[in-house]
Amino acid sequence: MEITFTNRFKSRWNYKKFKFLFKYQKGINPKELITSEKDSKVYLTMDYLRGNNEKLFFIEDYSNYVLVKEGEILLLWDGSNAGEFIMGKDGVLSSTMAKLFFINNNNNKYYWYVLKSMEVILKNFTIGMGIPHINSNILNNILLPIPNFEEQKLIADFLDYKTAQIDELIEQKEKLLELLEEKRIALITKAVTKGLNPDVKMKPSGIDWLGDIPEHFTISKINYEFYIKLGKMLQPEPKDENDMIKPYLRAANIFWDKIDTSDLNEMYFSPKELNDLKLQKGDLLISEGGDVGRSCICEYYFEMYYQNALIRARNLNNPKSITKYLYYWLYFLKMSGNINIICNTATISHYTAEKVKATPFIFPDLKEQEKILCYIENNLAPLKELELNINEALEKLKEYRSALITAAVTGKIDVRNFKPENKNEIKRI
């Protein structure tokens, strides 16, 4: 199968299939990962390559692994983002990636931009029933443009300059989003830990990381105020003739502001499990693994179940607190880092049902909870609107950046007479 990622190459350019320009080597599954960097090399996870250095893993005996140098081009081979190219750093190649090698002498920076333009095709043609991965046949047969070496350099220089302008604007808008997030965290934290009355009498909470709380707040644990239920282990085949196949939610479907039902899996449930694990409006789902503690309220009814990467909190029959208030309490715990303290691990965290049950929970009476919820949501509304506007502008900038790269590397923009300009032309985006 032969694919060209654009139908309009510059006519004076040649083109070749990917397999005649590049070779690649896939990473090896590590036997052991350690957390000490002494006499070892860092294991190149996507989080680390994207700049997240919070959790680093290392390989001590790396002699039989694929090593990467700074600036080498890597391809994410497996996973939900399979098809993404990323610049390498010094370290050991992950088992979910491949490292690219030029067969002949070409401009590395120019082909970096060419490869970034290919991402949409590779992502659209991934294969695999469970975890998606690269379709090597598609990859090897994509046709790539080959301008002369001098023009490769000119295009790379042009794109370096233009994308730097766009990236600066993107960074400014992302900083605005960070400021909005800080304001959101401060608003919720103050409301759920101190209440709305600044003159209220305080008392020690007895919890080191919490400090003083309003005197009339109840100090409890989540288990005493809600029904807690872990989801079901995966069951791809029926165990009984009465088992029924149903869609279910996993941690990847849960976000603070929504439940994403666009990518649902199915498995078998027994009649009892269908009764026990059916979600109701108002249920709170809590992530057990991955982004531990991330939670979302089921705001509307739909027939849905959930797996054991999620934990459900449900209101008691005669509740003293409600799940919406617990949602904001967990948001405070997560954003303040206290859920990580509760999980008490430096490697792979799990916010188990037992840890959820034992988590401290402070709250006022139901009437005051309703007032606090009203205050939080009224004050969050303008922040959400501003965030939406910023995200729309960010999306436009990113689309413009992608279109500019594709146009340049395929010759739709003639860069031979390019001279640096100011950035006013894109400030309006």
N, C-alpha and C positions, 0 to 999 in steps of 0.2 A: 504494500500500500504506500503510495507516494503522496505526501501532503506538502503544499507550499503555504506558509503562514501569511502570505500576501500574494495577490495575483498581479501585482504591479511593480515588479522589480524594475530598476532602471535598465533600459534596453542594452546599454553598453556594458553592463556587468555580467559576469558569469555566475553560475550557482552550482553548488554541489550538495549531495546528501550529507546529513550529519555524520554518518558512519565513515565518510571519507575525510572528514575534518577533525574528528575527535575519537579518542578511545576513552573508556571509563573503567574504573575499578571500584567494586562495591566494598563497603565496610564489613567487618567480621563481628559476630555477636560476642560480646565480652564474657570471659569466664568469671571475672570478679571485678567489681568496682569498689574503690576505696575512697575515703574522704580526706586522706592525707596527701599533700602534693610533694612530699619529700621523695626524691629519687623516682619520680613518676611523671607522666604526661596527662594533661587534662583530656577528658573524654568529651568530644564535641557534640553536645546536645544542641537542638535548635534553640532552646532558651538561652544557652551560653552564646551561641553565634549571633543571636539578636540583641545581646548586650545585658542579659539578666545573669548576674553573677552571684545570686543569693545561694544557690545550691550547686556546688561544683563536685564532680566525680572524677576520679583519676584511675589510671591503669599503671600498675607498677612494672610488670614485665610486658613491655609493648613491642618486643622484637618481632613478633609474628603478626602484628597488626598493620593496617594501612595508615601511614603517617601523613599529616597535612602541614603545609607551610602557609604562612600568612599570604593572603591574596590569591591562593589557588581557588578555582571555581568548583563548587560542590552542587550536587543535585539531590534534593530530598526524594528518595525513591519510594518510600512507604509512608502511609498515614493519610490523615484527612487533608493535608496540604501537599501531597505528592505532586511533583511537577514544578516545585519552586526551586529556583537557583539562588544560591547564597554564597557570599565571599567567605573563604575559609580563614581560620586562624591556626596558629601552631598548636598541634595536638594530635589525638588519635581519632580517626574517622569513625563515626557512629555506624552501627549495623543497618540503620535505616537510610543511609546516604551512599552516594557514589562520588568519586573524585574524577574530574575530567582532565584529559591530557590532549594537547594539540598534536596532531600528526605532523603538520608542517609549520613553518614559521608564519604566524599571523599576529595581528595586534590584539593582545589579550583584552584590552579595555573595550575595543570595538565589539569583539565577540561576546563580551559580557553583556553589552546592551542588546545584541542580537538574541542571545539566549533568554534574556528577560522578556523579550517580545514573544518568545515561543511558549511561555508559561501557560497561557490560556488554552492552547491546543493540548498540551500534555495533561493539564488538569481535566479537560473535557473528555479525554480518551483513556483515563485510568481504568484498570481492570481489577477484578477481585471481588468476591461475594461479601467478604467481611471487611478486612482492612484494605483500602485501595492502594494500588501500587502502579508504577510506571509501565506502560505498554511499550516494551523495548522495540517492537516492530515499528510502531509509530515514530518513536524517538529516532531510530536509526535511518529512517527514510524521509524525514522532513528535509525539504530543500532550503538551503541557506545561501544568501547572497555573498558574492566574493568580489568586492571592489579591489582596486590595486592597493598595495600596502600604504602608500602615501594618503590615499583618500580614506582608508580605514582610520588613520591617525587624525585626519581633519574631522571626521565624523565623531570620533571619540572625544576630541577636544571640545567640539561644539556641544555635545551632550553633557560633558562634564560641567561646562559653564552654565548651560540652560537648566540642567537638573539641580545644580547647586542653588540657583535662584528659587526654583520651586520648592526645594527642600527647606530653604530658610523660612518661606512662608508657611509650609506645613508645620515646621517646628514651632513657630509662633502660635499657631492655632492649637497645637497639641499642649503647649504650656497653658493656654487659656482653659483647656479642658481639665488639666491638672489642678488649676486654681479653683475651678468649679467643684471638682471632687473634694478638695480640701474643705471648701465651704460646706458641702453636703455632709461630710464626716463630722465637722465641728457642730453643725446644727443638730444632727441626730444624737451625737454623743452627749451633748449638754441636756437635751430633752429627756433621754431615757435614763440618765444617771443622776440628774439634779432636779428634774421636773421643770415647771414653768414659773414658779414663784421664787424670785431671787432672795426673798427674806425668810424663807422657810427654815425652821430649826433643823440642824443636821445631827447625824450620829455616825459613829464608826461602822463601816460595813463588815469589818473583820476579814476583808479580802485585800491582800497586799496591793494588787494592781488596780483596785477600784477606789480606795480611799473612802471619804465620808459621803453619805447619801442622805436624802431627806428622812427625817425621823419617822414619818408615818409609812414609809415604803416597807413592803414585806421582803424579807430575805429568804429565798427558797432555792430549790433546784428544779430544773426543767421537768424531771420525771414526776414531781409531785403536782405539777400544774397542767400536764398534757398527756394524752395517750401517745406513746412512742412505739413505732413499728418499723422494723427493718424490712426492706424489699426482698424479692425472691431471687434465688440463685438461677443462673441461666439454665434453661431446659429446652434444648432444640428439638427433642423428640418426645412424643407422648409416652407416658408410663402406664396409662390406663385408658380404656376406651371412652371414658367420660371426660378426659382432658380436652381442653379447647384452646386453640391458638388465638392469641390476642396481642394487640400492640402494647408496648410498655415504654416507659421513660427511663433513661439512664442519665448519668451525671452530665454528659455532653449536651443534653436537652435543657438543662436548668441554668438560667441566668438571673441576676438580681431583678431585672425589670421585665422578664418574660419567660414563658415556657415555649421552646421552639419545637413545634410538631412537624416540621418540614422533613425531618430525617428520622423516622421511627423504625425500630426493629420489632420483630414479633417472636413470641415463644409460647410454650404450652403452660397452661394453668389448670390445676384441679378445681372442681366445684368449690371446695372450701377456700382455696387461695383466691378464686374470683370474688368470693364474698369478703375475705379478710383484706385484700390488697386493692380493692376498687377505690379510686380516689373520689373525694367529695369536694364540692366548692368550699373554700376556706381552709383546706388542708395546706400545711406548710411542708415543702420538700427540702431536705438538707443534704448536701453532697457529703458522702462518706470518704471518698478518695479524690484524687486530682486536686482541684481547687477547693480544698476542704472547707466546709462551713458555708459555701455559697448556697444561697437559699432562694426560694421563690414560692409565692402564694398561688394556689389554684384559684384564680379569680372567677372562673366560669365553669359550668359543668360540661364534661365530655367523658365518654366511657374510656377510661385509661387506667393502666396499672403501672407498677414500677419495679425495677430490679434492685438487687442488694448493694448497688453503688449509691443508693439513696435511702434516706430515713424519713419517715413521715411523722409529723407532729399534728395531732388533732385535738380540738377543744374537748374538755371534759363535759359531762352532761350538765353540771352546774358549775360553770367555770368561774374562777376568780381572775383569770387572765385569758386573753384571746391570741390566736396565732399571728394576727397582724402586728400586735405589739411585740411578740416574740421575734418576728421577722426583723424589726428594727433593732432589737437587742442583739441578735446574732450579727447584724450588719456592723454594729458598734464593736462587738467582740472580734470580728474578722478584720476590720480596718485598723483596729488598735493593736493587732498582732496577738491578742490574747487567746484566740483559738489555737494558734501554733504552740503557745505555752501549754494549753490544756492537752494538746496532742503529744507534747513532750517527746519530740523526735527530731533529729537533725537530718534525717535522710528522707524516706518516703513516709509522708504523714497519712494517718487514717483517723478520721473523726468518727469512731465507732459508735454504735447505738449506746453502749455502756458509757462512753465518754459524754455523749449528748445528754443522757439521763442525769449524769452527775454534774453537769455544767451549772454553775451558780446562775440564779435568775432573780433579779429584783424588780419590783413593780408596785404601783399604787393600786387603789381600788379601780373597778371597771369604769366608773364615771370619769375619773381623772385620766385613765388610759385613753378614753375616747377624746378628751380634750387635747391630750398630747399628740395623738394621731392626727387630729384635725390641724393642729399647729404645724406639725412636721410636713404634712402633705400640702397645706396652703403655701408654705414657704419654699417647698421643693418645686412647685409648679413653674415659677419663672426661671428657675435654674434649669429645669428640663427643657423648656422652650429654647433658652439660649444654647444649651448643649446640642439640641437638634439642629439649630441654625449653623453652628460651628461644624458639626459633622457633615452637613450638606455641603458646606464650602470645602471641607477637607476632601470629600468624595470627588468634587469637581476638579480640584487640584491634582489628585491622584490620577483621575481619568485623563486630564490634560498631559500629565507627565508621561503616562503610558503611550498615549497617541503620538506625542512628540518623538519618543524613542523609536516607535515603529516606523514613523514617517522618515526619520533620518537614516535608519539602518537599511531601509529599502529604497532609498534614493528619491523619495517624493520631495524631500527638501534638499536643494543644492547648497552645500555648505562651503564650496570652494572659495567663495568671496566673503565668508563669514567674518564679521568684526564684532567684538564684545559691545553690547549695548547696556543701557540701564534696565532695571527690572520693572519699570512702570507698566510695561505691556501686560504683565500678568498680575499686578497688584489688584486689578479690578475683579479678579475671579473670587 
